[in-house]
Every structure is written in structure tokens, then in C-alpha cells.
């Protein structure tokens, strides 16, 4: 078979057939003999103590095996740090069933284990619990006087605090030609992946476990289980090949994992625990956030003064913080800045990274503020971005490793037809619909961290590449196969990528749009090392035709090591393996950024978003008729899976702008719409013409592959673009998300 390079080709997902036929097995679907089922009991109060929890009559119900509470929980780790994970914020990690104290509404307080799921759920409803309630606070807006700076910890390395003030903001703002002073807000949001959180724990004897877990990090779950339950790392295997959506909710080990492992070890049985949809509203959320921006600009539109403050919610026990206010000065080089971010500890569970955490929040305020300046100065919003364009990240005074945002603006505007926009608000109509055009910029970090991969070639010339990385639906399985095939010079059919098993080489949690940039180079390094081993063995053959050849003088293609200058000089895989007595050839390699150079440049992926909305003039009903996102994200390994990622982000951004919000009854401290009937998300009828345009971008600094992540960039620019389009259509500036029709009547 002729080897055709696969990187850059729109190859369909290799696991797609398994998923659409229902053959793919998820964490809650693995079969196990004599499987027991656990069901979690949640607190119905928000703060206080459990005075009594009567389980004796429940244990007598036929089919119930055991009920675990704080009174009979098996012993677990003592020290707080043993409960931490790769995504843990500063503070003390919540420990299920630790004591009788209630910290938030919906807190897990018991686990019923029975022979069937239905019996466990039935018995859970029969437990008698007496509480001693205490006063609580869950409302961010009424507790702003308690706002404080976040505590710092290891998480601050990936989520740095705002840069220090630069220049003299207040003086420059006071003398600015135009000024904005705007307040923004969005409520609580929940991830709502399609797949429920589940863990199936197989007890293999002598405290050895095989766990099928819904997670965005197999090794993260493995480390958590081993540390919390005092097990040897080698005796805990976590497997998660298929994930039915995570969006950040699987970055931390979730409650069902703790409960299932606890029960399995205590009972020495196979146990599965699955969360209900309502229970999944108790495991983390995007925090409600209030923002205040004050931008000043001169007559030309150049922003010279920039103030951005955010106040977000966190729990009483952890300081969850996002990067919200850092983005503006990364895009627009204002010389005078004051950026602040504070937290209000409340009686809620810790917030959790939710797709484009902080960026989706902050860019809404920043880009709507830029739109306000454009209208004050009667400058085209696109032209205003070009006036403030910079090749430097002013917040760090570092040059970008690559930045093709200008092309995103220009090519995106051309394809969208931005020049057809009448700049005057409320001037464009289509029947009884007001038509509005809006645009915004998107930015997201292009990071990478440490990863490892193994490559094994067998005598038939086929290669298996291994990494513990998960594939949360992004196409990781497919693109890693593409990278390996091209490095090895093999057709994609001859390469197998094995993944999502904690026994495989190390990979970090999958989030932050850094997976391809982290695991991809590790796969590349392992395949390059395998090629070098093959080359050495080819040279060591008796009377080898490559005896005087150097490694950089050969190419690997279709099972041959071929001399670049003379293709007739070559050695086949079969010759090498014959001399190697048929033994597999393998190598394990790491990839990590160069610590001496990695921090010398700013690294980011950029986008320009253009949106057209229609607003019913009488009813205020909003429809996003079309949207286009132009993205500069380095080399695109697979345009098909990358486009799917950006489209998903665009839909998520539309949802944030117009639909999503979890409503809290602050008298009860409880989420009131913890279901998909009342938590509104877009349906097919809400989604119309969405387009993605990838802009060519060369960047060999971020990594040898030249790739940047695209998981988050599709979502960050959509909420402000939609908001700005609604203003253009109606002349009404809405600052609070989501925007519903009643705000336009």
C-alpha cells in the first residue's frame, strides 16, 4: 500500500463506528460477575449537622447489602494533601462521609449498596435523617463585602493571578477622550455531559482494583484512589476509553469514584456507583461572576486605560479561581492597567473548570466593552480591533510565538460579509425581524506540559503506540494515530493507538486545550526513537547496504528504511526482525517543554467571531441566524475533528449567551432546575448556519509539531459577539447573561 501522509487530512474518527452503533462501552456499562450497585444519599439541607441517621431498618430490606455513613465509613487517608488531585485548587479537598458536618446542599452523606440499582435507590429514600440546621449564605450579590483575594497554591502555576498594575490607570482614564463604565454578570452554569458519572470497580483480591471510571484523567483517578485508600499504585488500574462528554467536569475525581472504591474494598465485591442527573449538579459548576470594566481611549480609538475587576464564587473549603481579567492586556496594549480578581466564600460546593474557564467569562466583558468604545467613536468594531492590534502580549511584555489574528479578522470579515453591515443600530430589518451584526475576538493559552508515550513494533511491521491519555470526544484517538503513522512512514491502518489506561505511560488530565500539544510530542518522540532503533539495527545487519549511512540520510516509508539519495538502497522491516529473532522493538519516551526557552515568548491561539442575529421586533425573540469563527491555531492535525471542536465551542458560546443558567433558591441554598427539562440548552432548532475558517499559522516554538489546542477557542468569543449583534439589532445594551427576550421588550 502506498503511504500517504495523514496529518492535515480530514480523517473520520477511528472509533466513530463503535459509538454510533452502540458498541462503545462507557464506565457504567462494563459487565462484572456478582455486581453490587451503590446509590448516594444527598443532604437536603445546606449547612448544619447530622444529629442522627437511622439505617438499621434499611439494612433489613431484602437485597440491601450495606449502608455506609460517617458513622461506619472505613478508614481512609488522614492528611489533606492525600486527597488532592491534578486540578485541585488551594484549600482543603472535600472528604465524603468524613463527619456529621454539612457544608453544602446535596452533600453526599450515605451510600446504600444493594443487589440491584433499583433496590439501592429505593432503600436510599427510606433512610431517616435528623438535621440540626445552621444559617447559610449562597448569594454572591448579597455578600460582596466578604470578597477577598484568592489564596495561592500549586494551581496558581497554570492559573496565574492578574498582572500587577501598570502605569497610572486612574489618571489616564480621567483624561481619556471616551470612557466606558460597565457592570456584567452571569449566573451559575453546569456542565451537563450526556453520560452520567459512573465508576465500575472490579475487586481482584488482595486490595487490587480494576476501575472503569468516567474521567478526564486515568492517572489522576489512579493517584487519588491509591493515596486516599492506602493502596499501591500498581494495584490500582483505571480505564476510560470512551467518555460521553466531560467539558471539565471530569478533571477532578468525582464522588462516585470514592464511594464505589470504598464499598468494593470494604465488601470485597465488585461495585458500581452511578450518579443521577440531579446528583451531577452537586459535583461542580462554573461560578457565578460579577465584572466591572472601565476602559478609556483616545480620539483614534487607541485604548490607553484599562480596568477590569471580577468577583467570583468559591466554597468555604477551597479557593477555586479562574483567569478572568488577564486577557484584555494580552490582546490590547494599553499602557495603564488595573486588573483585580476576588473571591467570595459561600456555602456551596467548589466550582470546577467548565469549558474555557475564565476565558468565556472574561472575554464577554472585555469584548462588549470594546464594542461600546467603537460605537462611542463611530468606528467600525473591526477597525477598532485593528487599531489596537499588537504582536506583543503587553501583560508580560513578551512577543507572541505566532499570531495570525489579523488574518482571522480580515479573512473572517470577508467570508462573513461584514462590509454589508449598516453601522447604525436598529437600521437593518428583514420583515418584522431586526437584524444585527456583531463581532468579537477570542484568545486562549497555548500551553503544553509533561507527557510520555511508548511505541512497539512487531515482526509484521505494525506498530502499537500507548499513552494513558483519555479521549473525551475531541478526536485524540484519531489524531495521535495520524501523528504516529506519519512519523513512522506507515499507512494509518498499520498503527494502533492504545490509550485511556493508567498502566500506560503518563499523561496529564485532558483539559485546557493542551492535550495534543502535550501528548502529541510524546508520541512523536517515541516514534522517532523507534525509527532510530530500526535504523541502528538496519546498519548492524551483516553486509548492510546502509553501513556508512547517517540517520539524517534516510527516510522511513511503507516498512522500509530508504536512503534519501538513492531509493534503491533500502532495508526492509522483515530483514531487521529476522536478525532480531522476531522480537518486538519498543521504546518509551518523554516530551517536555524546554525550561530554558519555553517562557521567553507568549503562546496563544486566537480567533475572530462574526455573528448575525434576528430579533423579533414585537416579541423580543432572539435567533442566531449565522456565525463564523476564524481561528489561528498553528498546524491543524485533522481539520474534521478540529472543526467539530470549534463548532461545539460555538454552540456552547451561543448557549451561554442565550440559554444556560442554574437557578438557586437562596432561601433554601438549593439548585432549583437540576434537570435537562428546566436547565435550558440549545436544541437543533436553535442552531443554524455555523462556519469555521482555519487560518494558516506556522509555529515551531510551541512544540515540534507546531500545534495549538482548539477545544476552548470556539467558545470564548461567541457570547460577546452574540451580545454585540443584539445591540446592533435593537440598540439595547444587555450586560447580564443569559439574554432572554424579556430583557428586550
QUILINVEN-V730511 format. One record per residue. N is the residue number from 1. RES is the residue in one small letter. PSI is psi in whole degrees, 0 to 359 (999 if undefined). Layout:
BEGIN
N	RES	PSI
N	RES	PSI
END
This chain:
BEGIN
1	x	134
2	x	130
3	x	119
4	x	124
5	x	137
6	x	338
7	x	131
8	x	354
9	x	144
10	x	66
11	x	134
12	x	154
13	x	132
14	x	335
15	x	5
16	x	318
17	x	320
18	x	321
19	x	314
20	x	341
21	x	357
22	x	11
23	x	337
24	x	131
25	x	131
26	x	173
27	x	325
28	x	13
29	x	357
30	x	135
31	x	146
32	x	141
33	x	145
34	x	45
35	x	132
36	x	157
37	x	134
38	x	146
39	x	128
40	x	138
41	x	131
42	x	147
43	x	141
44	x	358
45	x	168
46	x	328
47	x	140
48	x	212
49	x	154
50	x	115
51	x	319
52	x	148
53	x	106
54	x	112
55	x	356
56	x	316
57	x	331
58	x	322
59	x	339
60	x	350
61	x	135
62	x	129
63	x	344
64	x	128
65	x	315
66	x	156
67	x	121
68	x	133
69	x	186
70	x	342
71	x	336
72	x	18
73	x	134
74	x	157
75	x	137
76	x	184
77	x	148
78	x	317
79	x	142
80	x	320
81	x	339
82	x	344
83	x	355
84	x	166
85	x	181
86	x	340
87	x	15
88	x	130
89	x	171
90	x	146
91	x	201
92	x	121
93	x	138
94	x	136
95	x	110
96	x	139
97	x	25
98	x	315
99	x	195
100	x	7
101	x	133
102	x	123
103	x	338
104	x	159
105	x	130
106	x	4
107	x	136
108	x	127
109	x	353
110	x	159
111	x	121
112	x	128
113	x	126
114	x	178
115	x	340
116	x	157
117	x	317
118	x	320
119	x	321
120	x	318
121	x	319
122	x	313
123	x	326
124	x	327
125	x	349
126	x	358
127	x	134
128	x	121
129	x	132
130	x	127
131	x	157
132	x	105
133	x	150
134	x	161
135	x	146
136	x	166
137	x	122
138	x	0
139	x	113
140	x	316
141	x	332
142	x	5
143	x	27
144	x	337
145	x	347
146	x	6
147	x	141
148	x	168
149	x	148
150	x	151
151	x	152
152	x	150
153	x	193
154	x	328
155	x	340
156	x	343
157	x	320
158	x	340
159	x	75
160	x	151
161	x	169
162	x	147
163	x	156
164	x	156
165	x	147
166	x	133
167	x	211
168	x	91
169	x	307
170	x	318
171	x	314
172	x	321
173	x	317
174	x	329
175	x	8
176	x	150
177	x	318
178	x	150
179	x	148
180	x	153
181	x	95
182	x	148
183	x	134
184	x	156
185	x	153
186	x	152
187	x	188
188	x	142
189	x	148
190	x	152
191	x	315
192	x	52
193	x	156
194	x	318
195	x	132
196	x	153
197	x	129
198	x	150
199	x	126
200	x	113
201	x	122
202	x	117
203	x	115
204	x	12
205	x	150
206	x	44
207	x	38
208	x	129
209	x	141
210	x	122
211	x	125
212	x	109
213	x	142
214	x	111
215	x	160
216	x	17
217	x	101
218	x	319
219	x	329
220	x	314
221	x	321
222	x	313
223	x	318
224	x	310
225	x	314
226	x	316
227	x	316
228	x	322
229	x	8
230	x	38
231	x	156
232	x	140
233	x	321
234	x	343
235	x	6
236	x	115
237	x	124
238	x	129
239	x	134
240	x	68
241	x	333
242	x	130
243	x	120
244	x	57
245	x	136
246	x	305
247	x	23
248	x	339
249	x	344
250	x	12
251	x	331
252	x	147
253	x	131
254	x	171
255	x	328
256	x	333
257	x	311
258	x	311
259	x	316
260	x	318
261	x	315
262	x	311
263	x	320
264	x	315
265	x	321
266	x	320
267	x	349
268	x	46
269	x	165
270	x	132
271	x	140
272	x	134
273	x	128
274	x	136
275	x	145
276	x	169
277	x	316
278	x	321
279	x	335
280	x	352
281	x	0
282	x	8
283	x	13
284	x	158
285	x	164
286	x	126
287	x	141
288	x	141
289	x	137
290	x	139
291	x	149
292	x	123
293	x	143
294	x	106
295	x	143
296	x	145
297	x	158
298	x	184
299	x	328
300	x	348
301	x	359
302	x	121
303	x	122
304	x	348
305	x	133
306	x	117
307	x	131
308	x	120
309	x	139
310	x	142
311	x	118
312	x	169
313	x	145
314	x	174
315	x	175
316	x	338
317	x	343
318	x	149
319	x	85
320	x	127
321	x	147
322	x	166
323	x	100
324	x	314
325	x	357
326	x	341
327	x	324
328	x	314
329	x	347
330	x	334
331	x	316
332	x	122
333	x	57
334	x	140
335	x	344
336	x	109
337	x	148
338	x	109
339	x	130
340	x	144
341	x	125
342	x	164
343	x	150
344	x	110
345	x	129
346	x	172
347	x	65
348	x	167
349	x	157
350	x	133
351	x	168
352	x	145
353	x	128
354	x	136
355	x	120
356	x	52
357	x	131
358	x	314
359	x	315
360	x	326
361	x	305
362	x	320
363	x	333
364	x	310
365	x	317
366	x	312
367	x	333
368	x	322
369	x	318
370	x	323
371	x	321
372	x	317
373	x	317
374	x	316
375	x	325
376	x	323
377	x	358
378	x	42
379	x	140
380	x	131
381	x	326
382	x	316
383	x	323
384	x	319
385	x	322
386	x	325
387	x	325
388	x	16
389	x	144
390	x	143
391	x	358
392	x	140
393	x	101
394	x	333
395	x	334
396	x	356
397	x	39
398	x	144
399	x	143
400	x	142
401	x	328
402	x	148
403	x	104
404	x	32
405	x	324
406	x	317
407	x	325
408	x	313
409	x	306
410	x	313
411	x	324
412	x	316
413	x	321
414	x	314
415	x	326
416	x	331
417	x	39
418	x	330
419	x	351
420	x	0
421	x	128
422	x	120
423	x	340
424	x	127
425	x	145
426	x	24
427	x	346
428	x	131
429	x	156
430	x	96
431	x	233
432	x	15
433	x	133
434	x	134
435	x	134
436	x	142
437	x	134
438	x	154
439	x	163
440	x	164
441	x	150
442	x	147
443	x	145
444	x	147
445	x	144
446	x	84
447	x	166
448	x	153
449	x	200
450	x	138
451	x	160
452	x	157
453	x	154
454	x	141
455	x	131
456	x	123
457	x	135
458	x	171
459	x	342
460	x	3
461	x	4
462	x	154
463	x	137
464	x	128
465	x	136
466	x	142
467	x	147
468	x	358
469	x	148
470	x	171
471	x	103
472	x	20
473	x	5
474	x	345
475	x	15
476	x	315
477	x	315
478	x	312
479	x	331
480	x	325
481	x	319
482	x	314
483	x	314
484	x	315
485	x	317
486	x	322
487	x	324
488	x	350
489	x	33
490	x	153
491	x	150
492	x	335
493	x	341
494	x	6
495	x	132
496	x	128
497	x	114
498	x	138
499	x	178
500	x	39
501	x	124
502	x	345
503	x	350
504	x	170
505	x	151
506	x	136
507	x	143
508	x	179
509	x	150
510	x	101
511	x	175
512	x	10
513	x	31
514	x	7
515	x	308
516	x	320
517	x	344
518	x	307
519	x	326
520	x	309
521	x	329
522	x	317
523	x	316
524	x	314
525	x	318
526	x	319
527	x	322
528	x	320
529	x	323
530	x	318
531	x	320
532	x	323
533	x	317
534	x	318
535	x	317
536	x	318
537	x	326
538	x	320
539	x	328
540	x	355
541	x	148
542	x	127
543	x	38
544	x	138
545	x	349
546	x	18
547	x	319
548	x	10
549	x	145
550	x	160
551	x	322
552	x	3
553	x	4
554	x	159
555	x	145
556	x	122
557	x	126
558	x	40
559	x	14
560	x	147
561	x	113
562	x	135
563	x	131
564	x	323
565	x	337
566	x	96
567	x	343
568	x	341
569	x	106
570	x	158
571	x	133
572	x	158
573	x	320
574	x	323
575	x	318
576	x	316
577	x	332
578	x	317
579	x	335
580	x	12
581	x	30
582	x	4
583	x	142
584	x	152
585	x	125
586	x	162
587	x	147
588	x	130
589	x	156
590	x	159
591	x	130
592	x	146
593	x	148
594	x	113
595	x	341
596	x	337
597	x	339
598	x	325
599	x	4
600	x	344
601	x	153
602	x	145
603	x	125
604	x	157
605	x	143
606	x	159
607	x	157
608	x	129
609	x	133
610	x	133
611	x	142
612	x	128
613	x	156
614	x	134
615	x	122
616	x	122
617	x	329
618	x	323
619	x	343
620	x	6
621	x	133
622	x	134
623	x	131
624	x	105
625	x	323
626	x	156
627	x	147
628	x	133
629	x	121
630	x	126
631	x	134
632	x	108
633	x	41
634	x	210
635	x	133
636	x	112
637	x	317
638	x	103
639	x	331
640	x	310
641	x	326
642	x	317
643	x	320
644	x	320
645	x	314
646	x	319
647	x	317
648	x	320
649	x	322
650	x	317
651	x	320
652	x	318
653	x	320
654	x	319
655	x	319
656	x	321
657	x	322
658	x	344
659	x	305
660	x	131
661	x	130
662	x	125
663	x	130
664	x	130
665	x	106
666	x	349
667	x	332
668	x	340
669	x	31
670	x	142
671	x	129
672	x	343
673	x	52
674	x	60
675	x	164
676	x	358
677	x	325
678	x	345
679	x	107
680	x	128
681	x	160
682	x	147
683	x	179
684	x	324
685	x	342
686	x	346
687	x	124
688	x	237
689	x	107
690	x	133
691	x	148
692	x	134
693	x	115
694	x	129
695	x	132
696	x	133
697	x	123
698	x	132
699	x	100
700	x	3
701	x	320
702	x	323
703	x	168
704	x	335
705	x	337
706	x	25
707	x	149
708	x	157
709	x	153
710	x	7
711	x	325
712	x	333
713	x	334
714	x	339
715	x	335
716	x	328
717	x	348
718	x	312
719	x	313
720	x	326
721	x	318
722	x	315
723	x	316
724	x	325
725	x	323
726	x	321
727	x	316
728	x	324
729	x	320
730	x	338
731	x	5
732	x	126
733	x	115
734	x	129
735	x	346
736	x	135
737	x	147
738	x	158
739	x	117
740	x	163
741	x	330
742	x	336
743	x	349
744	x	354
745	x	999
END
